[in-house]
Amino acid sequence: MVSSVCPCLSVPVSSCCAEQADSDGCPVELCAYSTKIRESIHLIRLGARAGLVSQLTHLEKKTVRRLYRQLCGKPSPPGQMPFTDAWYRENDLRMLHATLVWHVHQRLAPTGLGAARAVIDLFEAYSQLARKPLLDLTRAAFVPHLVSMGTWHERLCEFCGKNYLAPVESDASVCPGCRLYHRHRCLRCRSQLAPRPRGRRRATCSHCGINLEIGIQE
């Protein structure tokens, strides 16, 4: 019987986990376990709850809860991932950030990372790209699941020509970014729209006279 040696100790072996982005496949059990602990610490510091950390790293919940308490000085709040997309659909800005997360996920997906490492990289990349991130780690991690479950799909915006995420039952053809932009800019002449009285919709553009009521489908 040939004993396995962790390649992190600079001993040459046939399977080198040090060369892999995710070392879950290391033949040394304690090495793989230590990787999960490091990923758990990273996830907790990024704001993940113990339930989600356990789900991503496959560590026992008892172990993760104890780790969370030692790191944060308090018990982890209950809960894992959301179950619906209701929170995202409350406004266009949240859907815009969800689309950004999805594009980042598509860029990182071919790297073949493990579940925990993929979520870490996804959230850190999103946090760097978004000036003021709206999605916490839990909600960012749930975006790819909404697509894989068939709740959301990609659509092509008729204005900017970019792909964006939308609920499958939605018949809108404009991305949330363009909807936000055209709340302040005219659809035709791109002029800045005059402030509207509170509680009243703008009827026409003061520069070109276009009917703003029929400009963009919400």
Z-matrix of the N, CA and C atoms (Angstrom, degrees):
N
C 1 1.469
C 2 1.528 1 109.29
N 3 1.335 2 115.51 1 124.89
C 4 1.456 3 120.88 2 -178.71
C 5 1.522 4 109.11 3 -92.01
N 6 1.326 5 115.97 4 124.02
C 7 1.459 6 119.66 5 179.95
C 8 1.518 7 109.94 6 -78.37
N 9 1.311 8 115.62 7 146.93
C 10 1.460 9 121.95 8 -179.91
C 11 1.519 10 109.70 9 -90.84
N 12 1.300 11 115.46 10 140.30
C 13 1.458 12 121.19 11 179.64
C 14 1.520 13 108.16 12 -122.69
N 15 1.324 14 116.87 13 134.92
C 16 1.456 15 120.68 14 -179.58
C 17 1.523 16 110.65 15 -67.82
N 18 1.323 17 118.60 16 126.07
C 19 1.464 18 121.37 17 -179.98
C 20 1.521 19 112.95 18 -66.04
N 21 1.356 20 117.04 19 -16.53
C 22 1.461 21 119.52 20 177.11
C 23 1.528 22 111.06 21 -64.25
N 24 1.359 23 117.88 22 -16.94
C 25 1.460 24 122.23 23 -179.92
C 26 1.519 25 111.67 24 -89.34
N 27 1.347 26 116.88 25 12.08
C 28 1.467 27 123.57 26 177.37
C 29 1.517 28 112.28 27 65.81
N 30 1.337 29 117.55 28 26.07
C 31 1.460 30 121.67 29 174.50
C 32 1.512 31 107.44 30 -102.23
N 33 1.326 32 120.24 31 122.41
C 34 1.471 33 121.42 32 -176.81
C 35 1.513 34 112.19 33 -64.94
N 36 1.337 35 116.46 34 128.23
C 37 1.457 36 123.15 35 174.28
C 38 1.506 37 107.08 36 -135.76
N 39 1.327 38 115.95 37 170.81
C 40 1.462 39 120.47 38 -175.54
C 41 1.520 40 112.20 39 -71.05
N 42 1.351 41 117.66 40 -33.42
C 43 1.456 42 121.43 41 -178.75
C 44 1.514 43 108.96 42 -115.92
N 45 1.340 44 116.64 43 110.03
C 46 1.459 45 120.57 44 -173.86
C 47 1.518 46 110.76 45 -100.15
N 48 1.326 47 117.59 46 106.05
C 49 1.451 48 120.22 47 -179.31
C 50 1.520 49 111.44 48 -72.33
N 51 1.315 50 117.90 49 -20.30
C 52 1.457 51 120.01 50 179.90
C 53 1.518 52 111.54 51 -68.13
N 54 1.345 53 116.67 52 -22.44
C 55 1.455 54 120.31 53 179.80
C 56 1.516 55 111.77 54 -89.01
N 57 1.316 56 118.17 55 -2.93
C 58 1.450 57 121.77 56 -177.27
C 59 1.525 58 109.84 57 -101.20
N 60 1.339 59 114.63 58 147.94
C 61 1.459 60 119.00 59 176.89
C 62 1.513 61 111.25 60 -67.75
N 63 1.313 62 116.01 61 -29.14
C 64 1.462 63 121.03 62 -179.62
C 65 1.520 64 107.22 63 -130.07
N 66 1.327 65 117.69 64 119.40
C 67 1.463 66 121.18 65 -172.98
C 68 1.518 67 113.11 66 -96.50
N 69 1.340 68 118.16 67 25.52
C 70 1.466 69 119.76 68 177.19
C 71 1.521 70 111.32 69 -61.79
N 72 1.318 71 117.02 70 -24.65
C 73 1.455 72 120.26 71 -177.02
C 74 1.513 73 114.15 72 -84.95
N 75 1.315 74 117.59 73 5.24
C 76 1.463 75 119.78 74 179.34
C 77 1.525 76 110.03 75 -61.86
N 78 1.361 77 117.97 76 134.48
C 79 1.468 78 120.41 77 -178.90
C 80 1.519 79 113.67 78 -68.77
N 81 1.327 80 117.73 79 -14.00
C 82 1.464 81 120.58 80 179.96
C 83 1.524 82 108.40 81 -89.85
N 84 1.324 83 116.00 82 118.71
C 85 1.456 84 121.14 83 -173.15
C 86 1.522 85 112.40 84 -60.01
N 87 1.336 86 117.35 85 -45.00
C 88 1.456 87 120.39 86 -177.89
C 89 1.527 88 112.08 87 -66.83
N 90 1.328 89 116.83 88 -29.16
C 91 1.457 90 120.12 89 178.34
C 92 1.530 91 109.85 90 -67.84
N 93 1.335 92 116.31 91 -45.81
C 94 1.464 93 120.35 92 177.74
C 95 1.528 94 110.48 93 -63.09
N 96 1.340 95 116.03 94 -38.67
C 97 1.455 96 120.14 95 179.94
C 98 1.528 97 111.13 96 -65.56
N 99 1.337 98 116.31 97 -41.67
C 100 1.461 99 119.39 98 179.33
C 101 1.523 100 111.23 99 -65.15
N 102 1.337 101 116.68 100 -33.74
C 103 1.465 102 120.15 101 176.35
C 104 1.520 103 110.44 102 -63.07
N 105 1.319 104 116.90 103 -42.44
C 106 1.466 105 120.57 104 178.65
C 107 1.527 106 111.33 105 -64.66
N 108 1.321 107 116.80 106 -36.67
C 109 1.463 108 120.23 107 177.29
C 110 1.522 109 110.32 108 -64.80
N 111 1.337 110 116.67 109 -45.08
C 112 1.470 111 119.98 110 179.15
C 113 1.526 112 110.64 111 -62.54
N 114 1.318 113 117.20 112 -42.19
C 115 1.462 114 120.02 113 178.51
C 116 1.520 115 110.97 114 -65.73
N 117 1.318 116 116.96 115 -37.23
C 118 1.467 117 120.67 116 177.75
C 119 1.524 118 110.93 117 -62.84
N 120 1.324 119 116.62 118 -44.17
C 121 1.467 120 120.84 119 178.42
C 122 1.526 121 110.01 120 -61.29
N 123 1.323 122 116.30 121 -42.93
C 124 1.470 123 121.23 122 179.96
C 125 1.530 124 110.52 123 -62.52
N 126 1.322 125 116.88 124 -45.42
C 127 1.463 126 121.34 125 -179.99
C 128 1.526 127 111.41 126 -63.24
N 129 1.317 128 117.00 127 -42.98
C 130 1.468 129 120.62 128 179.66
C 131 1.514 130 110.61 129 -63.00
N 132 1.317 131 116.70 130 -41.24
C 133 1.467 132 120.09 131 179.70
C 134 1.530 133 111.68 132 -67.98
N 135 1.331 134 117.06 133 -23.77
C 136 1.463 135 120.89 134 176.38
C 137 1.528 136 112.41 135 -85.55
N 138 1.342 137 116.08 136 -4.47
C 139 1.458 138 119.51 137 175.32
C 140 1.507 139 116.20 138 109.78
N 141 1.318 140 118.14 139 6.56
C 142 1.466 141 120.55 140 -179.20
C 143 1.527 142 111.05 141 -74.07
N 144 1.324 143 115.49 142 144.95
C 145 1.456 144 120.57 143 175.32
C 146 1.525 145 109.53 144 -82.77
N 147 1.322 146 114.88 145 163.27
C 148 1.463 147 119.86 146 -176.12
C 149 1.526 148 111.95 147 -60.79
N 150 1.338 149 117.47 148 -38.22
C 151 1.461 150 119.87 149 -179.56
C 152 1.512 151 112.85 150 -61.41
N 153 1.332 152 116.97 151 -43.04
C 154 1.460 153 120.88 152 178.66
C 155 1.522 154 111.09 153 -69.18
N 156 1.331 155 116.93 154 -39.76
C 157 1.466 156 120.41 155 178.70
C 158 1.525 157 110.24 156 -60.46
N 159 1.324 158 116.51 157 -45.04
C 160 1.460 159 120.34 158 178.21
C 161 1.525 160 111.73 159 -61.86
N 162 1.323 161 115.91 160 -38.87
C 163 1.465 162 120.61 161 179.88
C 164 1.529 163 111.52 162 -65.62
N 165 1.316 164 117.06 163 -37.53
C 166 1.463 165 120.60 164 -176.60
C 167 1.522 166 113.01 165 -81.90
N 168 1.330 167 117.37 166 -36.02
C 169 1.466 168 120.44 167 -175.51
C 170 1.527 169 112.95 168 -97.08
N 171 1.332 170 117.00 169 -14.61
C 172 1.471 171 122.70 170 -177.10
C 173 1.534 172 112.51 171 65.90
N 174 1.324 173 115.67 172 22.09
C 175 1.456 174 118.83 173 170.85
C 176 1.528 175 109.21 174 -82.15
N 177 1.317 176 116.78 175 155.75
C 178 1.460 177 120.49 176 178.69
C 179 1.525 178 110.02 177 -63.18
N 180 1.326 179 115.29 178 143.00
C 181 1.468 180 119.94 179 -178.53
C 182 1.523 181 111.28 180 -60.31
N 183 1.328 182 116.51 181 -36.45
C 184 1.460 183 120.05 182 179.91
C 185 1.526 184 110.46 183 -61.27
N 186 1.330 185 116.82 184 -41.66
C 187 1.463 186 121.59 185 179.71
C 188 1.522 187 111.01 186 -65.17
N 189 1.336 188 116.09 187 -44.16
C 190 1.467 189 120.41 188 -178.15
C 191 1.524 190 110.62 189 -67.86
N 192 1.336 191 117.21 190 -39.91
C 193 1.465 192 119.61 191 179.29
C 194 1.534 193 111.05 192 -62.52
N 195 1.330 194 115.99 193 -40.75
C 196 1.464 195 120.00 194 178.51
C 197 1.528 196 110.20 195 -65.91
N 198 1.324 197 116.44 196 -40.00
C 199 1.458 198 120.72 197 178.16
C 200 1.532 199 110.32 198 -64.71
N 201 1.318 200 116.88 199 -41.44
C 202 1.466 201 121.41 200 179.59
C 203 1.531 202 110.41 201 -61.74
N 204 1.323 203 116.35 202 -44.17
C 205 1.465 204 120.11 203 -179.06
C 206 1.529 205 110.98 204 -64.39
N 207 1.322 206 116.77 205 -39.25
C 208 1.462 207 119.98 206 -179.41
C 209 1.523 208 111.24 207 -68.30
N 210 1.332 209 117.24 208 -35.01
C 211 1.459 210 121.06 209 -178.51
C 212 1.531 211 112.46 210 -79.22
N 213 1.336 212 115.63 211 -40.28
C 214 1.471 213 120.04 212 -171.86
C 215 1.525 214 113.75 213 -103.72
N 216 1.318 215 117.05 214 -13.31
C 217 1.452 216 120.11 215 -179.86
C 218 1.510 217 114.62 216 75.85
N 219 1.321 218 117.14 217 13.62
C 220 1.467 219 122.01 218 179.71
C 221 1.520 220 108.58 219 -156.74
N 222 1.339 221 117.42 220 160.70
C 223 1.467 222 119.36 221 179.06
C 224 1.527 223 111.40 222 -66.92
N 225 1.315 224 115.42 223 154.60
C 226 1.461 225 120.33 224 176.89
C 227 1.522 226 110.43 225 -73.05
N 228 1.329 227 118.38 226 139.05
C 229 1.473 228 119.87 227 173.25
C 230 1.522 229 109.59 228 -61.52
N 231 1.324 230 118.48 229 149.51
C 232 1.462 231 120.17 230 179.00
C 233 1.525 232 110.85 231 -72.60
N 234 1.316 233 115.84 232 164.68
C 235 1.457 234 120.71 233 174.60
C 236 1.515 235 112.71 234 111.58
N 237 1.357 236 114.91 235 153.73
C 238 1.452 237 121.39 236 176.81
C 239 1.532 238 108.29 237 -121.22
N 240 1.328 239 117.86 238 -122.36
C 241 1.452 240 121.12 239 178.85
C 242 1.522 241 110.69 240 -86.72
N 243 1.350 242 117.21 241 158.97
C 244 1.465 243 119.31 242 174.04
C 245 1.531 244 110.09 243 -64.28
N 246 1.326 245 115.90 244 168.31
C 247 1.463 246 120.25 245 179.43
C 248 1.526 247 112.06 246 -116.32
N 249 1.331 248 118.40 247 -12.99
C 250 1.455 249 121.91 248 179.56
C 251 1.524 250 109.24 249 -135.14
N 252 1.338 251 114.90 250 170.93
C 253 1.460 252 120.43 251 178.72
C 254 1.525 253 112.14 252 -100.38
N 255 1.333 254 117.63 253 16.17
C 256 1.468 255 121.30 254 -174.27
C 257 1.525 256 111.86 255 -59.36
N 258 1.318 257 118.17 256 -40.74
C 259 1.461 258 120.80 257 -177.24
C 260 1.522 259 111.11 258 -63.38
N 261 1.323 260 117.78 259 -43.04
C 262 1.457 261 121.73 260 -177.74
C 263 1.533 262 111.07 261 -65.12
N 264 1.321 263 116.49 262 -36.24
C 265 1.461 264 120.93 263 -172.66
C 266 1.532 265 113.59 264 -81.74
N 267 1.314 266 116.82 265 1.14
C 268 1.465 267 119.67 266 -179.73
C 269 1.525 268 112.67 267 -68.09
N 270 1.339 269 117.89 268 -28.56
C 271 1.466 270 119.42 269 175.97
C 272 1.525 271 110.62 270 -155.47
N 273 1.327 272 115.19 271 162.76
C 274 1.466 273 121.55 272 -175.92
C 275 1.522 274 112.73 273 -67.49
N 276 1.311 275 117.81 274 -32.04
C 277 1.459 276 120.14 275 -177.77
C 278 1.530 277 110.88 276 -64.67
N 279 1.321 278 116.91 277 -38.39
C 280 1.463 279 119.65 278 177.92
C 281 1.524 280 110.72 279 -67.16
N 282 1.329 281 116.80 280 -39.61
C 283 1.465 282 120.23 281 177.86
C 284 1.528 283 110.83 282 -67.07
N 285 1.317 284 116.84 283 -34.39
C 286 1.462 285 120.23 284 176.69
C 287 1.523 286 110.68 285 -63.72
N 288 1.322 287 117.10 286 -43.07
C 289 1.466 288 120.51 287 178.28
C 290 1.528 289 110.93 288 -67.77
N 291 1.330 290 117.03 289 -35.22
C 292 1.464 291 119.88 290 176.58
C 293 1.524 292 110.77 291 -63.88
N 294 1.325 293 116.94 292 -38.18
C 295 1.464 294 120.64 293 177.25
C 296 1.522 295 110.77 294 -65.25
N 297 1.336 296 116.97 295 -39.98
C 298 1.462 297 120.47 296 176.47
C 299 1.525 298 110.85 297 -60.77
N 300 1.318 299 116.84 298 -44.21
C 301 1.468 300 121.03 299 178.03
C 302 1.528 301 110.12 300 -60.31
N 303 1.333 302 116.88 301 -40.68
C 304 1.458 303 120.68 302 -179.17
C 305 1.530 304 111.16 303 -64.25
N 306 1.316 305 117.43 304 -41.84
C 307 1.467 306 120.39 305 178.79
C 308 1.527 307 110.85 306 -64.61
N 309 1.324 308 117.12 307 -39.24
C 310 1.460 309 120.50 308 176.73
C 311 1.527 310 109.80 309 -64.35
N 312 1.316 311 116.73 310 -42.75
C 313 1.465 312 121.05 311 178.68
C 314 1.522 313 111.17 312 -58.97
N 315 1.317 314 117.35 313 -42.14
C 316 1.466 315 120.53 314 -179.80
C 317 1.525 316 111.63 315 -64.22
N 318 1.330 317 116.47 316 -34.87
C 319 1.462 318 119.51 317 178.18
C 320 1.525 319 111.95 318 -70.79
N 321 1.335 320 116.75 319 -32.89
C 322 1.463 321 120.59 320 -176.73
C 323 1.518 322 113.45 321 -89.64
N 324 1.333 323 117.36 322 -19.49
C 325 1.469 324 120.77 323 -174.47
C 326 1.529 325 113.63 324 -56.30
N 327 1.343 326 119.97 325 -41.18
C 328 1.476 327 119.11 326 -178.10
C 329 1.519 328 114.81 327 -66.80
N 330 1.316 329 119.11 328 -9.76
C 331 1.462 330 120.69 329 -177.62
C 332 1.524 331 112.64 330 -72.35
N 333 1.321 332 117.65 331 -17.36
C 334 1.457 333 120.81 332 176.35
C 335 1.510 334 114.70 333 70.18
N 336 1.318 335 117.63 334 31.95
C 337 1.458 336 121.05 335 -179.88
C 338 1.518 337 111.03 336 -74.43
N 339 1.330 338 115.78 337 159.65
C 340 1.450 339 120.51 338 172.42
C 341 1.515 340 110.69 339 -69.18
N 342 1.328 341 117.08 340 168.07
C 343 1.463 342 121.88 341 -173.84
C 344 1.524 343 112.34 342 -58.79
N 345 1.335 344 117.16 343 -46.54
C 346 1.465 345 120.56 344 -177.60
C 347 1.522 346 111.26 345 -66.82
N 348 1.344 347 116.40 346 -47.67
C 349 1.466 348 119.99 347 -178.95
C 350 1.520 349 111.18 348 -63.45
N 351 1.337 350 116.89 349 -36.24
C 352 1.467 351 120.61 350 179.92
C 353 1.521 352 111.44 351 -64.35
N 354 1.330 353 116.97 352 -41.78
C 355 1.466 354 120.35 353 178.90
C 356 1.523 355 110.89 354 -67.91
N 357 1.318 356 117.20 355 -38.97
C 358 1.465 357 120.65 356 177.73
C 359 1.521 358 110.47 357 -60.17
N 360 1.339 359 116.80 358 -50.28
C 361 1.461 360 120.85 359 -178.70
C 362 1.519 361 111.31 360 -65.57
N 363 1.328 362 116.66 361 -38.70
C 364 1.460 363 120.57 362 179.21
C 365 1.521 364 111.20 363 -61.52
N 366 1.312 365 117.18 364 -48.42
C 367 1.456 366 120.17 365 -176.19
C 368 1.526 367 111.56 366 -69.99
N 369 1.322 368 116.96 367 -38.60
C 370 1.469 369 118.88 368 179.66
C 371 1.531 370 111.04 369 -66.99
N 372 1.334 371 117.22 370 -39.22
C 373 1.467 372 119.98 371 177.92
C 374 1.524 373 110.68 372 -66.22
N 375 1.330 374 116.64 373 -44.00
C 376 1.471 375 120.43 374 178.19
C 377 1.524 376 111.00 375 -61.39
N 378 1.323 377 117.59 376 -41.97
C 379 1.470 378 121.36 377 -178.80
C 380 1.523 379 111.59 378 -64.44
N 381 1.333 380 116.92 379 -31.36
C 382 1.454 381 120.21 380 178.57
C 383 1.522 382 111.90 381 -77.36
N 384 1.343 383 116.76 382 -33.13
C 385 1.466 384 120.58 383 -178.05
C 386 1.523 385 112.31 384 -79.10
N 387 1.314 386 116.50 385 -37.67
C 388 1.468 387 120.47 386 -178.39
C 389 1.522 388 109.87 387 -83.92
N 390 1.318 389 115.90 388 128.70
C 391 1.464 390 119.33 389 -179.44
C 392 1.520 391 110.89 390 -62.73
N 393 1.330 392 116.04 391 -43.89
C 394 1.460 393 122.00 392 176.39
C 395 1.534 394 107.92 393 -132.09
N 396 1.325 395 118.15 394 90.32
C 397 1.462 396 120.55 395 -177.14
C 398 1.527 397 112.21 396 -57.50
N 399 1.320 398 116.10 397 132.48
C 400 1.461 399 121.70 398 177.44
C 401 1.520 400 111.79 399 -97.01
N 402 1.314 401 117.09 400 -27.31
C 403 1.458 402 121.71 401 -176.65
C 404 1.525 403 109.47 402 -94.27
N 405 1.323 404 116.06 403 129.06
C 406 1.453 405 118.58 404 172.06
C 407 1.524 406 108.40 405 -79.43
N 408 1.326 407 116.50 406 -179.99
C 409 1.464 408 119.51 407 -175.19
C 410 1.520 409 111.79 408 -60.48
N 411 1.319 410 117.51 409 -40.72
C 412 1.469 411 120.81 410 -178.02
C 413 1.516 412 111.14 411 -62.65
N 414 1.318 413 117.68 412 -46.01
C 415 1.470 414 120.50 413 -178.12
C 416 1.524 415 111.08 414 -72.58
N 417 1.326 416 117.79 415 -33.18
C 418 1.461 417 119.89 416 176.08
C 419 1.526 418 110.82 417 -65.76
N 420 1.331 419 116.40 418 -41.17
C 421 1.463 420 120.25 419 -179.73
C 422 1.524 421 112.17 420 -67.28
N 423 1.337 422 117.20 421 -23.60
C 424 1.464 423 120.88 422 -176.70
C 425 1.534 424 112.17 423 -81.82
N 426 1.327 425 117.59 424 -18.75
C 427 1.468 426 120.27 425 -177.42
C 428 1.528 427 112.41 426 -58.73
N 429 1.344 428 120.85 427 -50.97
C 430 1.463 429 119.21 428 178.23
C 431 1.524 430 113.27 429 -60.36
N 432 1.328 431 117.65 430 -30.34
C 433 1.460 432 120.88 431 178.69
C 434 1.530 433 110.74 432 -67.09
N 435 1.325 434 117.44 433 -36.84
C 436 1.459 435 120.59 434 178.92
C 437 1.527 436 110.84 435 -63.00
N 438 1.327 437 116.66 436 -33.04
C 439 1.465 438 120.30 437 177.44
C 440 1.528 439 110.37 438 -75.13
N 441 1.326 440 116.52 439 -46.21
C 442 1.467 441 119.62 440 -178.13
C 443 1.528 442 112.33 441 -65.66
N 444 1.346 443 117.05 442 -28.57
C 445 1.464 444 120.87 443 177.81
C 446 1.525 445 112.58 444 -79.38
N 447 1.337 446 117.33 445 -9.13
C 448 1.454 447 120.66 446 -179.40
C 449 1.515 448 113.68 447 83.81
N 450 1.340 449 117.62 448 11.28
C 451 1.462 450 120.57 449 177.63
C 452 1.528 451 110.92 450 -76.50
N 453 1.336 452 116.25 451 -37.76
C 454 1.454 453 122.47 452 176.82
C 455 1.525 454 109.59 453 -119.28
N 456 1.319 455 115.62 454 158.67
C 457 1.460 456 120.91 455 171.59
C 458 1.515 457 109.24 456 -147.60
N 459 1.321 458 115.79 457 169.32
C 460 1.462 459 120.70 458 179.78
C 461 1.525 460 110.80 459 -83.64
N 462 1.322 461 114.87 460 142.43
C 463 1.459 462 121.33 461 173.98
C 464 1.521 463 108.15 462 -133.78
N 465 1.337 464 115.58 463 162.29
C 466 1.456 465 121.15 464 -179.65
C 467 1.521 466 109.28 465 -104.41
N 468 1.330 467 116.21 466 124.84
C 469 1.460 468 120.92 467 -178.92
C 470 1.525 469 109.76 468 -72.63
N 471 1.316 470 117.14 469 132.33
C 472 1.459 471 121.13 470 -178.31
C 473 1.521 472 112.92 471 -75.27
N 474 1.323 473 118.11 472 -12.17
C 475 1.460 474 120.96 473 -179.78
C 476 1.525 475 112.01 474 -97.78
N 477 1.323 476 117.13 475 -55.73
C 478 1.467 477 119.90 476 -175.85
C 479 1.523 478 113.09 477 -94.67
N 480 1.337 479 117.68 478 -13.97
C 481 1.454 480 121.12 479 178.70
C 482 1.510 481 114.83 480 74.63
N 483 1.325 482 117.80 481 14.95
C 484 1.462 483 121.80 482 -179.87
C 485 1.527 484 110.30 483 -99.89
N 486 1.329 485 115.12 484 152.76
C 487 1.459 486 120.02 485 175.27
C 488 1.521 487 110.17 486 -77.20
N 489 1.315 488 115.69 487 142.08
C 490 1.466 489 120.70 488 177.80
C 491 1.519 490 108.70 489 -144.78
N 492 1.322 491 115.90 490 162.88
C 493 1.462 492 121.62 491 179.65
C 494 1.517 493 110.23 492 -89.99
N 495 1.327 494 115.09 493 140.71
C 496 1.457 495 120.85 494 177.60
C 497 1.520 496 108.50 495 -149.88
N 498 1.332 497 118.46 496 150.72
C 499 1.461 498 120.72 497 174.27
C 500 1.529 499 110.29 498 -59.72
N 501 1.313 500 116.90 499 145.67
C 502 1.467 501 120.43 500 -175.16
C 503 1.521 502 111.53 501 -63.47
N 504 1.333 503 118.36 502 -27.27
C 505 1.459 504 120.49 503 -178.18
C 506 1.522 505 112.76 504 -86.22
N 507 1.333 506 117.53 505 -5.03
C 508 1.461 507 120.60 506 -178.87
C 509 1.525 508 110.40 507 -77.09
N 510 1.329 509 116.59 508 140.98
C 511 1.462 510 121.10 509 177.18
C 512 1.527 511 111.63 510 -107.69
N 513 1.342 512 117.35 511 11.64
C 514 1.455 513 121.11 512 178.44
C 515 1.524 514 109.82 513 -70.79
N 516 1.329 515 116.57 514 151.01
C 517 1.464 516 121.69 515 -179.61
C 518 1.527 517 111.86 516 -125.14
N 519 1.329 518 116.48 517 17.53
C 520 1.461 519 122.08 518 -179.02
C 521 1.525 520 108.73 519 -124.68
N 522 1.325 521 115.73 520 133.25
C 523 1.461 522 119.59 521 -177.68
C 524 1.530 523 110.63 522 -71.86
N 525 1.319 524 117.93 523 159.61
C 526 1.470 525 120.18 524 -179.28
C 527 1.521 526 112.88 525 -63.01
N 528 1.334 527 117.98 526 -29.65
C 529 1.451 528 120.19 527 177.73
C 530 1.520 529 112.13 528 -64.76
N 531 1.334 530 116.62 529 -43.89
C 532 1.462 531 120.37 530 178.65
C 533 1.532 532 111.09 531 -69.39
N 534 1.324 533 117.09 532 -35.27
C 535 1.468 534 119.13 533 177.23
C 536 1.522 535 110.28 534 -63.98
N 537 1.322 536 116.98 535 -41.10
C 538 1.463 537 120.19 536 177.95
C 539 1.534 538 110.83 537 -66.37
N 540 1.314 539 115.81 538 -40.75
C 541 1.471 540 119.64 539 -179.01
C 542 1.518 541 111.40 540 -64.07
N 543 1.333 542 116.63 541 -43.87
C 544 1.455 543 119.98 542 -175.66
C 545 1.529 544 113.30 543 -80.29
N 546 1.288 545 117.69 544 2.14
C 547 1.458 546 119.34 545 168.79
C 548 1.531 547 110.73 546 -76.98
N 549 1.321 548 115.73 547 -18.41
C 550 1.461 549 120.49 548 -177.61
C 551 1.519 550 112.52 549 -122.13
N 552 1.344 551 117.78 550 -9.78
C 553 1.460 552 121.56 551 179.51
C 554 1.524 553 109.81 552 -128.45
N 555 1.338 554 115.81 553 144.57
C 556 1.455 555 120.77 554 -179.06
C 557 1.519 556 110.51 555 -66.89
N 558 1.303 557 116.01 556 140.90
C 559 1.454 558 122.44 557 -179.21
C 560 1.523 559 111.87 558 -64.51
N 561 1.309 560 117.32 559 -34.71
C 562 1.468 561 121.37 560 -175.59
C 563 1.531 562 112.24 561 -93.81
N 564 1.338 563 117.35 562 -56.88
C 565 1.470 564 120.07 563 -171.99
C 566 1.526 565 113.98 564 -96.04
N 567 1.326 566 117.47 565 -5.11
C 568 1.460 567 123.82 566 178.70
C 569 1.534 568 113.10 567 65.14
N 570 1.320 569 117.59 568 12.79
C 571 1.462 570 120.52 569 177.98
C 572 1.518 571 110.27 570 -72.96
N 573 1.324 572 115.29 571 152.08
C 574 1.459 573 119.27 572 177.64
C 575 1.519 574 109.41 573 -69.61
N 576 1.330 575 114.93 574 132.81
C 577 1.459 576 120.10 575 -178.61
C 578 1.518 577 110.46 576 -79.64
N 579 1.318 578 115.02 577 142.97
C 580 1.457 579 120.13 578 178.68
C 581 1.525 580 110.20 579 -68.65
N 582 1.312 581 118.07 580 148.36
C 583 1.474 582 120.45 581 177.29
C 584 1.528 583 110.39 582 -56.21
N 585 1.321 584 115.72 583 139.89
C 586 1.461 585 119.79 584 -179.52
C 587 1.521 586 110.03 585 -101.48
N 588 1.325 587 117.28 586 150.31
C 589 1.466 588 120.18 587 175.62
C 590 1.523 589 110.68 588 -59.63
N 591 1.290 590 116.74 589 143.53
C 592 1.465 591 120.80 590 -178.49
C 593 1.523 592 110.38 591 -59.94
N 594 1.329 593 115.09 592 132.54
C 595 1.456 594 120.91 593 177.64
C 596 1.516 595 114.21 594 83.97
N 597 1.342 596 118.38 595 1.89
C 598 1.462 597 121.31 596 -179.31
C 599 1.521 598 109.60 597 -125.11
N 600 1.327 599 117.47 598 141.83
C 601 1.445 600 123.56 599 179.45
C 602 1.529 601 110.08 600 -85.89
N 603 1.325 602 115.99 601 148.51
C 604 1.448 603 119.75 602 174.26
C 605 1.530 604 108.99 603 -71.64
N 606 1.325 605 117.35 604 134.37
C 607 1.465 606 120.83 605 -178.83
C 608 1.522 607 111.69 606 -91.86
N 609 1.326 608 117.64 607 -47.21
C 610 1.458 609 121.74 608 -177.81
C 611 1.522 610 110.28 609 -139.74
N 612 1.336 611 115.12 610 159.69
C 613 1.464 612 121.16 611 174.98
C 614 1.526 613 108.04 612 -78.27
N 615 1.324 614 116.44 613 132.86
C 616 1.463 615 120.43 614 -178.41
C 617 1.524 616 112.31 615 -73.21
N 618 1.350 617 117.63 616 -11.60
C 619 1.468 618 120.64 617 -178.34
C 620 1.531 619 112.41 618 -96.23
N 621 1.331 620 116.64 619 -47.63
C 622 1.469 621 118.75 620 -176.33
C 623 1.522 622 113.22 621 -113.97
N 624 1.327 623 117.63 622 -11.32
C 625 1.454 624 121.09 623 176.51
C 626 1.505 625 115.85 624 81.33
N 627 1.344 626 120.11 625 9.03
C 628 1.466 627 121.75 626 179.72
C 629 1.518 628 110.00 627 -64.42
N 630 1.327 629 115.93 628 145.39
C 631 1.454 630 121.68 629 176.66
C 632 1.522 631 109.50 630 -75.20
N 633 1.300 632 117.97 631 110.66
C 634 1.451 633 122.02 632 -177.13
C 635 1.516 634 113.07 633 -77.55
N 636 1.323 635 117.45 634 -15.88
C 637 1.460 636 120.90 635 -179.13
C 638 1.514 637 112.04 636 -67.38
N 639 1.340 638 117.33 637 -28.22
C 640 1.465 639 120.72 638 -176.50
C 641 1.528 640 111.60 639 -110.30
N 642 1.347 641 116.03 640 9.90
C 643 1.459 642 118.38 641 -174.10
C 644 1.513 643 113.96 642 -70.43
N 645 1.316 644 117.71 643 -51.88
C 646 1.469 645 121.20 644 -174.62
C 647 1.506 646 109.25 645 -130.70
N 648 1.308 647 114.54 646 133.15
C 649 1.466 648 120.53 647 177.12
C 650 1.504 649 109.14 648 -83.85
N 651 1.313 650 116.94 649 125.21
C 652 1.463 651 121.38 650 -179.47
C 653 1.531 652 109.80 651 -73.16
